[in-house]
Amino acid sequence: MGLNGKLKPAARVSGRRQDVWSIINEAAAASPKQPIVNMGQGFFGYNPPDFILNAAKQALDRVDCNQYSPTKGRPRLKKAIADAYSPFWGRKLNPETEVTITTGANEGMLSAFMAFIEDGDEVIIFEPFFDQYISNIEMPGGKIVYVPMHPPKNGATDNTSAGDWTIDFGELERAITPRTKMIVLNTPHNPVGKVFTREELQKIADLCVKNEIIILSDEVYDRLFYVPFTRIATLSPEVERLTLTVGSAGKNFYATGWRVGWLMGPAELIQYVAAAHTRICYSSVSPLQEACAVGFEQADAEGFWDLCVRDMKAKMDRFNAVWHELGLPYSEPEGGYFVLVNMSKVKLPDGYPFPPHVAERPRDFRLAWFLIQEVGVAAIPPTEFYTDANAPSVEDYLRFAVCKPDDVLETAKERLRGLRKYIQE
Ligand SMILES: Cc1ncc(COP(=O)(O)O)c(C=O)c1O
């Protein structure tokens, strides 16, 4: 029963339709195929490497690591991040003014929107989008303007590349108004796996420079790329002046539950992000900031960044072999750990008993439900990351997260072979 009268909750947290995570978790709990192989949410099925885990354990023994950190983050972590990223920027980043630590990338982005968005300011985001952007923008009163990424035309019949998902730059330009304050970019992209090319980034950046638009570049998968990766802030000083780059130690170090993230950017912008962060949560988890500092300090010497790419690419190839077996086309990721698979050839049996809240959603929700019930593998329906108007373009796709142990990937493949009897050429 809902709360009424004076107890009525605020609109910003109530009245939304049931979100994808609760639908999928509920389906998983109700499935006869237990335990479900969960390839839905993007959490890792294995631990951070020992050098980082040990640093966390040691930090817990230190008095100062169990107390408040400075609101902008622990000096050691800010320095480690500035040192790690200075080579990409081609100059020394100032850890005191150009880096601020946040409680995961998500709270970092909320802080950025809280810092710059006033009622009615417009923020452009590309579809599909990471779902948390929406409420993070709406909470300070922002108006979201959506620009779709277009799937490859032959995505239902051929294996394609995540790079084939394209932006229509005419559409992007037409979306810009005098009230456009920010644009959110995500590269490598969740859920598409696209790594934006330098040319695409330059076109986006040119529009932002021309119209004085702040670029919030969500680069949480920045250590997982299988084609050349460009950071938009590094294109030119004019672009850097407008760019806030978002990072996530959770994604970098296989520790999404640690909730350590950061924003980098020009001091004039970062100071206000830090001010918003102070108001939201004051500071972030101290011992885990310390462990992440050690992570950045030692990653190169440990060969960790190369290992990340090698391991994840091997997982991607191992898992995607099953689509070749089944003849189901997928979009080959250029980065990150998600793969989109086109299931238009999967025929859902007539009269299948979908519950009403699934039956009324686009076909990908029915596909996801069906996979959970019949083969015991959970995946995410990507129309959740689109507006209703553009959702039909991806309703045959499902998103799988491959950041799982190899034996889990093999179990998933074995189960997915059970789809064969439902596939029609
Ligand atoms: C594109 C994107 N941005 C941000 C985040 C959130 O990162 P964090 O866990 O550091 O808040 C995620 C997590 O899935 C993501 O996929």
PDBQT file of the ligand as one rigid body, heavy atoms in Angstrom, charges set to zero:
ROOT
HETATM    1  C1  LIG A 501      28.225   3.535 -17.797  1.00  0.00    +0.000 C 
HETATM    2  C2  LIG A 501      28.293   3.450 -16.318  1.00  0.00    +0.000 A 
HETATM    3  N1  LIG A 501      28.561   4.547 -15.618  1.00  0.00    +0.000 NA
HETATM    4  C3  LIG A 501      28.638   4.522 -14.274  1.00  0.00    +0.000 A 
HETATM    5  C4  LIG A 501      28.454   3.354 -13.561  1.00  0.00    +0.000 A 
HETATM    6  C5  LIG A 501      28.510   3.396 -12.067  1.00  0.00    +0.000 C 
HETATM    7  O1  LIG A 501      29.804   3.194 -11.580  1.00  0.00    +0.000 OA
HETATM    8  P1  LIG A 501      30.036   3.093  -9.999  1.00  0.00    +0.000 P 
HETATM    9  O2  LIG A 501      29.745   1.676  -9.600  1.00  0.00    +0.000 OA
HETATM   10  O3  LIG A 501      31.464   3.466  -9.804  1.00  0.00    +0.000 OA
HETATM   11  O4  LIG A 501      29.104   4.061  -9.360  1.00  0.00    +0.000 OA
HETATM   12  C6  LIG A 501      28.164   2.178 -14.253  1.00  0.00    +0.000 A 
HETATM   13  C7  LIG A 501      27.901   0.933 -13.506  1.00  0.00    +0.000 C 
HETATM   14  O5  LIG A 501      27.384  -0.025 -14.022  1.00  0.00    +0.000 OA
HETATM   15  C8  LIG A 501      28.086   2.224 -15.656  1.00  0.00    +0.000 A 
HETATM   16  O6  LIG A 501      27.818   1.132 -16.378  1.00  0.00    +0.000 OA
ENDROOT
TORSDOF 0
